[in-house]
Amino acid sequence: MNSGLAGQRVLVTASSAGIGFGAAEAFLKEGARVVINSSNGDKLDAARAKLAPLGDVHSVLGNLILKSDIEKIVQQATDQLGGIDTLVYVTGSPKPGRFLEFSYEDWRAASDLLVVSPAYLTRLVADRMLKDGTRGRMVILSSYVIKEPTLAIALSSVCRVAMLSLVRTLARELGPKGIRVNGILPGFIKTGRIDQLAQDAAKRRGIKPEDYVAELERDIPLGRIGTTEELARAVVFLGSDLSSYVSGASIPVDGAVLRSI
Ligand SMILES: NC(=O)c1ccc[n+]([C@@H]2O[C@H](COP(=O)([O-])OP(=O)(O)OC[C@H]3O[C@@H](n4cnc5c(N)ncnc54)[C@H](OP(=O)(O)O)[C@@H]3O)[C@@H](O)[C@H]2O)c1
């Protein structure tokens, strides 16, 4: 199937590593022009150098929890590409831990990262698409914990729920203008985040990080953690016209780890 992405303009946030990097790589392989972003200049430069052989890739340094940086990311990406056809919104991770460990400041920081940032950035991209008359797409990456809270990552479990409603709200608001908005709920995907969770579990429970990973895999019906390439195929589907009649959906890509219906 032809994704029709050749020459399309794609912004992928939080993409110097992990899920975002995998998505940027996949769009470049489809011939899209891509802007990547992250908050660490060295990591961002290294990621851009790694992606450069695949095609037309640009980068914008910016922290997704800062208002002025969110504005800079959208403005510079638009300038570099001449507009945005597909936004892939990925963000950083709040710190792991259980509910009773967190302070007021922790909740504020997690809300900035997982509620305010996606809402404000998609708002700016929507403004731009509407101004340009672009019949674009947005793909908002969150987590399967939206459907099934996980006690060891309470900040993520509580705050990310807003992203489920954001997808529906935007899809209904922007659908009449030809803009489609969908979400992806990743399960466990092999990235630095899994290493972080394994280290955290090891510290708390006195087990080895690899035992935590083995425990996770026993709980995943497909028997293993997924790869960023497998996740990126779903992002390309929702971020292209391959999914032309899909909007407002939030699709798990999780090896069936999610139990709820
Ligand atoms: N991996 C999983 O199994 C999994 C499952 C469900 C949900 N998720 C969520 O998916 C998202 C991506 O996770 P990942 O697994 O790809 O993690 P990762 O491998 O640690 O990558 C995180 C990426 O986000 C960037 N980043 C972090 N904070 C940022 C900020 N404030 N502003 C801009 N960029 C920022 C990092 O770059 P810099 O350090 O250069 O800023 C890096 O490129 C996270 O929200 C994570 O919680 C992951």
The ligand as a Gaussian input file, in Angstrom:
#p B3LYP/6-31G(d) Opt

LIG

0 1
 N        8.422000       2.853000      26.193000
 C        7.264000       2.460000      26.658000
 O        7.044000       1.278000      26.932000
 C        6.147000       3.446000      26.835000
 C        4.861000       2.963000      27.030000
 C        3.800000       3.844000      27.180000
 C        4.046000       5.207000      27.136000
 N        5.317000       5.645000      26.954000
 C        5.499000       7.091000      26.908000
 O        5.909000       7.471000      25.608000
 C        6.711000       8.669000      25.684000
 C        8.033000       8.424000      25.016000
 O        8.692000       7.413000      25.742000
 P        9.959000       6.595000      25.228000
 O        9.744000       5.225000      25.691000
 O       10.214000       6.867000      23.803000
 O       11.080000       7.268000      26.149000
 P       12.629000       7.595000      25.868000
 O       13.254000       6.521000      25.060000
 O       13.172000       7.902000      27.211000
 O       12.594000       8.905000      24.974000
 C       12.026000      10.076000      25.467000
 C       12.205000      11.177000      24.440000
 O       11.526000      12.328000      24.896000
 C       12.412000      13.449000      24.879000
 N       11.969000      14.354000      25.947000
 C       11.863000      14.065000      27.264000
 N       11.386000      15.123000      27.923000
 C       11.198000      16.113000      27.005000
 C       10.729000      17.449000      27.089000
 N       10.328000      17.986000      28.236000
 N       10.667000      18.169000      25.946000
 C       11.059000      17.650000      24.759000
 N       11.504000      16.385000      24.618000
 C       11.562000      15.621000      25.743000
 C       13.784000      12.834000      25.117000
 O       14.795000      13.649000      24.598000
 P       15.678000      14.704000      25.453000
 O       16.166000      13.995000      26.658000
 O       16.747000      15.065000      24.459000
 O       14.776000      15.849000      25.747000
 C       13.649000      11.577000      24.244000
 O       13.876000      11.893000      22.896000
 C        6.814000       8.976000      27.183000
 O        5.799000       9.880000      27.537000
 C        6.580000       7.620000      27.827000
 O        6.166000       7.732000      29.168000
 C        6.371000       4.808000      26.788000

